[in-house]
Each structure stands twice: as structure tokens, then as C-alpha cells.
Amino acid sequence: MNLETAALEAWQRIQGMVNSTIVLLPNVVVALIVFAIFFFAARSFKLFVRKLTRRHRQARNLGMVLGRLTQGAVVLIGLFVALSIVIPTFRAGDLVQLLGISGVAIGFAFRDILQNFLAGILILLTEPFHIDDQIVFKDFEGTVENIETRATTIRTYDGRRIVIPNSELFTNSVTVNTAFENRRLQYDIGIGYGDDIDRAKELILEAMYSVDGVLRDPAPDVLVVDLAESTVNIRARWWVQPPRRLETLQMRDGVLTAIKKTLTENGIDMPFPTQQILFHDQTEETDGDRTRQREGWPAGNKEVPKPRRISDSIRKLAEMRSPNGKNDRAQTQDQP
């Protein structure tokens, strides 16, 4: 009898749950439809805001930020409305209170994600670089493909994609190669010490002016930067436009080729590093005496130390080993 009662109660509960589900089913369907409407509306708002700022490069990143924030706000409102339809007693304050209680735990669990998100928002607002800019970050260099709220993606020049967290970009130095319209390139050319420096400068300037793409304003220039071991180093500097990677490589190739041909045709030497090695037979009697040893350098007009003989070295060694060596030597010299 108790088993039948328990089974009956269980069946009644199941029927109650099914009836409640059937009653709530229309509300759930309406809530899903409403949420879908808000979701697509959020995407439309995002595209609309980005379209308004697409024509102005300075406001492009700001449009991305506003579009994403608008999308998130509309989706959140849609979630509140959908929950209110399914659960009539639900209030937005309940969800806010729940989020406030679990905010600390969420903050610790998603600390890196939130840090990258805030850094991404600041990057999009401050605009240190834009999409299609070419940047250098640590060992990575390439073109910015996309700036998201979590990470920034760049395409390297050899066809690879690098995903960099926004917190790294925001807290470290980034070189933007395309920040300005012009970019200066430079290269050091070594000429011989016997060559005319002024003539070499004129030829280098002439070679740079002969290359198409080298800007006249700002004008190229040449400077002596170093008196090296084998060469006099002259630095050639020139400006190009646009400052992108492909154009800079092509201009560097053209300028260096023109400089090499011009200097060679006019007899300007471009020497390679040389070293002088002196060999010296270390058998002089002064070897070992740091105050008189020549270290292999020529004596010039000075007195050349006498060479050391093997017999003298043997005799000196014998004297060092024999305590009576000096006396025996003296007696030997006294004898007729």
C-alpha cells in the first residue's frame, strides 16, 4: 500500500512538471524569439556604428569600440527581457545582485581575460596603431590584420599569423613603421683611407638622386660616422614614400646597387677588413725580461738583442741545478 502511494505521488509530480512545462512552453518560445530579435538587432547596431566611422580613419577604432559595446548592451537587454517573459517574477535587480555576489570569484578566475579586454578597449580608444599598419613587437613584425578586445592579430611578411594578447601590446614598446607618410633609410659604406672623402660623398649623393623614389624633400645626405680599422665609414641616408616593407626593400636594393656601381666606376676603393700578423722567433737573450722583451715588433734603428744559443741555455740550466756549478765554472776558467 505504501509502495502504491509513493508511486502515485511520483506520477502526480511528473504530471505537474509536464503541465508546468506545457504552460511555460509558449513563454519559452516567445522568449527565444525575442532574444533572437535582440541578438540580430545588436549585430545591426554594431555594423551601423562601424559604417558611420569607416570613412574617417581617425574614428575607425572608436567606431569598433562603440559598435562592440552597443552590441553587448543590446544583447544584455534582450537577455533581461527574455528571462522576464519565461519567469514573470524575475527582476533585473536579482541578476545584478547575483553578478555582484559572484563578481569576486569571476574576477579571479578570468583575470587575464579581463585584463586583455580592458587593454584592448584602451588600444582601440587611444589608437597607437591602426588596422593595416605595419608594426614591430619584440621578435614579431608584420601588418595588423585585426584589433579585437582580447588580442591583436598581425600577418608576418613570410605569410604567418601572430596572435598577441592586448595586455602585452599595451604594457610594452611597439614600433609603428607606417605611423607617418615618409620613412628614412640608411646604410654605412666603407671607403679606403687613401680615397678623397669629399669626392666619395658627391658620388654617393649622385647615386642616390639617380634612383626613382628617393625623395628630394627631405633631401638625402651623407655623413662620415666612423674611422674604422680598414675603412672610413660614410653613412648614406635617404627618405622614401610610402614607408611600407615592400617599398623600403626595393628602394634599399636600388640605392645600394647605384652606390656600388658609381663608386666602382670612379675608382673609389671599397676595401675589406685586413689584419697584419708579425712572426718572430722568440730566442733572444732578452726573452722573459718584460722590461726589454720586444713582443715580436721590429727593432727599427734600435739595438737588436743578441740571439740565445742552445749551449748557453744548457750551461745556465746546469748551474741552476748544481749548487757548486758557479764555483766549478770559476775554477775551470782559472786553470791554464
LINVEN-V784247 format. One record per residue. N is the residue number from 0. D_LAST is the distance of its C-alpha to the last C-alpha in Angstrom with 2 decimals. Layout:
n:N d_last:D_LAST
n:N d_last:D_LAST
This chain:
n:0 d_last:149.19
n:1 d_last:146.09
n:2 d_last:144.21
n:3 d_last:146.97
n:4 d_last:146.96
n:5 d_last:143.19
n:6 d_last:143.39
n:7 d_last:146.24
n:8 d_last:144.36
n:9 d_last:141.27
n:10 d_last:143.44
n:11 d_last:145.08
n:12 d_last:141.68
n:13 d_last:140.56
n:14 d_last:143.80
n:15 d_last:143.27
n:16 d_last:139.76
n:17 d_last:141.02
n:18 d_last:143.90
n:19 d_last:141.55
n:20 d_last:139.26
n:21 d_last:142.24
n:22 d_last:143.39
n:23 d_last:139.93
n:24 d_last:139.31
n:25 d_last:141.10
n:26 d_last:139.18
n:27 d_last:135.86
n:28 d_last:136.74
n:29 d_last:137.75
n:30 d_last:134.55
n:31 d_last:132.40
n:32 d_last:134.29
n:33 d_last:133.91
n:34 d_last:130.17
n:35 d_last:129.74
n:36 d_last:131.59
n:37 d_last:129.35
n:38 d_last:126.23
n:39 d_last:127.12
n:40 d_last:128.29
n:41 d_last:124.88
n:42 d_last:123.18
n:43 d_last:125.59
n:44 d_last:124.87
n:45 d_last:121.12
n:46 d_last:121.50
n:47 d_last:123.88
n:48 d_last:121.50
n:49 d_last:118.57
n:50 d_last:120.78
n:51 d_last:121.66
n:52 d_last:118.01
n:53 d_last:116.66
n:54 d_last:117.22
n:55 d_last:115.14
n:56 d_last:111.46
n:57 d_last:110.94
n:58 d_last:113.66
n:59 d_last:112.83
n:60 d_last:110.78
n:61 d_last:113.34
n:62 d_last:116.02
n:63 d_last:114.08
n:64 d_last:113.83
n:65 d_last:117.50
n:66 d_last:118.55
n:67 d_last:116.73
n:68 d_last:117.93
n:69 d_last:121.48
n:70 d_last:121.29
n:71 d_last:120.09
n:72 d_last:122.82
n:73 d_last:125.60
n:74 d_last:124.44
n:75 d_last:124.38
n:76 d_last:127.90
n:77 d_last:129.06
n:78 d_last:127.64
n:79 d_last:129.56
n:80 d_last:132.79
n:81 d_last:132.38
n:82 d_last:131.82
n:83 d_last:134.84
n:84 d_last:136.98
n:85 d_last:135.85
n:86 d_last:135.87
n:87 d_last:138.57
n:88 d_last:137.43
n:89 d_last:133.89
n:90 d_last:132.80
n:91 d_last:129.77
n:92 d_last:128.90
n:93 d_last:128.42
n:94 d_last:125.71
n:95 d_last:124.05
n:96 d_last:124.07
n:97 d_last:122.59
n:98 d_last:119.84
n:99 d_last:119.15
n:100 d_last:118.77
n:101 d_last:116.40
n:102 d_last:114.59
n:103 d_last:111.71
n:104 d_last:111.06
n:105 d_last:111.35
n:106 d_last:108.96
n:107 d_last:106.26
n:108 d_last:106.86
n:109 d_last:106.85
n:110 d_last:104.46
n:111 d_last:102.26
n:112 d_last:105.34
n:113 d_last:106.93
n:114 d_last:103.70
n:115 d_last:103.42
n:116 d_last:107.12
n:117 d_last:106.90
n:118 d_last:103.75
n:119 d_last:105.59
n:120 d_last:108.55
n:121 d_last:106.29
n:122 d_last:104.46
n:123 d_last:107.80
n:124 d_last:109.06
n:125 d_last:105.99
n:126 d_last:105.24
n:127 d_last:101.46
n:128 d_last:101.76
n:129 d_last:104.61
n:130 d_last:105.40
n:131 d_last:103.72
n:132 d_last:100.94
n:133 d_last:97.39
n:134 d_last:95.21
n:135 d_last:91.74
n:136 d_last:91.46
n:137 d_last:88.05
n:138 d_last:87.03
n:139 d_last:90.54
n:140 d_last:91.96
n:141 d_last:95.32
n:142 d_last:98.95
n:143 d_last:101.23
n:144 d_last:104.01
n:145 d_last:105.94
n:146 d_last:105.88
n:147 d_last:107.62
n:148 d_last:108.14
n:149 d_last:105.62
n:150 d_last:102.93
n:151 d_last:102.04
n:152 d_last:101.33
n:153 d_last:99.13
n:154 d_last:98.64
n:155 d_last:95.05
n:156 d_last:94.26
n:157 d_last:93.42
n:158 d_last:96.86
n:159 d_last:96.38
n:160 d_last:98.44
n:161 d_last:96.83
n:162 d_last:98.96
n:163 d_last:97.61
n:164 d_last:99.27
n:165 d_last:100.76
n:166 d_last:99.15
n:167 d_last:95.71
n:168 d_last:96.76
n:169 d_last:98.33
n:170 d_last:95.37
n:171 d_last:92.51
n:172 d_last:91.61
n:173 d_last:93.26
n:174 d_last:92.45
n:175 d_last:95.57
n:176 d_last:94.59
n:177 d_last:98.17
n:178 d_last:99.20
n:179 d_last:99.55
n:180 d_last:100.68
n:181 d_last:97.37
n:182 d_last:93.81
n:183 d_last:90.53
n:184 d_last:87.78
n:185 d_last:84.21
n:186 d_last:81.09
n:187 d_last:77.59
n:188 d_last:76.40
n:189 d_last:72.79
n:190 d_last:72.08
n:191 d_last:68.84
n:192 d_last:67.15
n:193 d_last:67.66
n:194 d_last:71.43
n:195 d_last:74.11
n:196 d_last:75.34
n:197 d_last:78.70
n:198 d_last:79.40
n:199 d_last:78.52
n:200 d_last:80.92
n:201 d_last:83.70
n:202 d_last:83.24
n:203 d_last:83.24
n:204 d_last:86.45
n:205 d_last:88.00
n:206 d_last:87.20
n:207 d_last:88.74
n:208 d_last:91.90
n:209 d_last:92.35
n:210 d_last:92.81
n:211 d_last:96.39
n:212 d_last:96.81
n:213 d_last:94.25
n:214 d_last:96.30
n:215 d_last:96.55
n:216 d_last:97.59
n:217 d_last:95.32
n:218 d_last:93.09
n:219 d_last:89.71
n:220 d_last:86.58
n:221 d_last:82.80
n:222 d_last:80.07
n:223 d_last:76.29
n:224 d_last:75.23
n:225 d_last:71.48
n:226 d_last:68.30
n:227 d_last:66.67
n:228 d_last:63.22
n:229 d_last:64.43
n:230 d_last:67.98
n:231 d_last:70.36
n:232 d_last:73.11
n:233 d_last:76.69
n:234 d_last:79.48
n:235 d_last:82.76
n:236 d_last:85.84
n:237 d_last:89.38
n:238 d_last:92.70
n:239 d_last:94.93
n:240 d_last:98.44
n:241 d_last:99.44
n:242 d_last:96.47
n:243 d_last:96.84
n:244 d_last:94.08
n:245 d_last:95.17
n:246 d_last:95.58
n:247 d_last:92.22
n:248 d_last:90.39
n:249 d_last:92.19
n:250 d_last:91.50
n:251 d_last:87.80
n:252 d_last:87.55
n:253 d_last:89.36
n:254 d_last:87.42
n:255 d_last:83.93
n:256 d_last:84.82
n:257 d_last:86.10
n:258 d_last:83.02
n:259 d_last:80.61
n:260 d_last:82.56
n:261 d_last:82.96
n:262 d_last:79.29
n:263 d_last:78.12
n:264 d_last:80.64
n:265 d_last:79.54
n:266 d_last:75.81
n:267 d_last:74.89
n:268 d_last:71.83
n:269 d_last:72.07
n:270 d_last:68.42
n:271 d_last:67.27
n:272 d_last:64.47
n:273 d_last:60.94
n:274 d_last:57.46
n:275 d_last:54.03
n:276 d_last:51.16
n:277 d_last:47.53
n:278 d_last:44.83
n:279 d_last:41.22
n:280 d_last:38.09
n:281 d_last:36.76
n:282 d_last:33.01
n:283 d_last:32.02
n:284 d_last:29.44
n:285 d_last:32.34
n:286 d_last:34.38
n:287 d_last:35.47
n:288 d_last:35.42
n:289 d_last:39.15
n:290 d_last:38.79
n:291 d_last:36.86
n:292 d_last:37.87
n:293 d_last:40.12
n:294 d_last:42.38
n:295 d_last:42.56
n:296 d_last:44.11
n:297 d_last:42.99
n:298 d_last:40.76
n:299 d_last:42.90
n:300 d_last:41.56
n:301 d_last:39.10
n:302 d_last:35.38
n:303 d_last:34.66
n:304 d_last:32.06
n:305 d_last:29.09
n:306 d_last:29.45
n:307 d_last:27.75
n:308 d_last:25.47
n:309 d_last:25.86
n:310 d_last:22.14
n:311 d_last:22.05
n:312 d_last:25.15
n:313 d_last:23.81
n:314 d_last:20.66
n:315 d_last:23.03
n:316 d_last:25.39
n:317 d_last:22.88
n:318 d_last:21.91
n:319 d_last:25.62
n:320 d_last:26.37
n:321 d_last:23.57
n:322 d_last:23.98
n:323 d_last:20.37
n:324 d_last:19.03
n:325 d_last:17.91
n:326 d_last:16.15
n:327 d_last:14.34
n:328 d_last:13.28
n:329 d_last:12.11
n:330 d_last:10.06
n:331 d_last:8.50
n:332 d_last:7.72
n:333 d_last:6.40
n:334 d_last:3.80
n:335 d_last:0.00
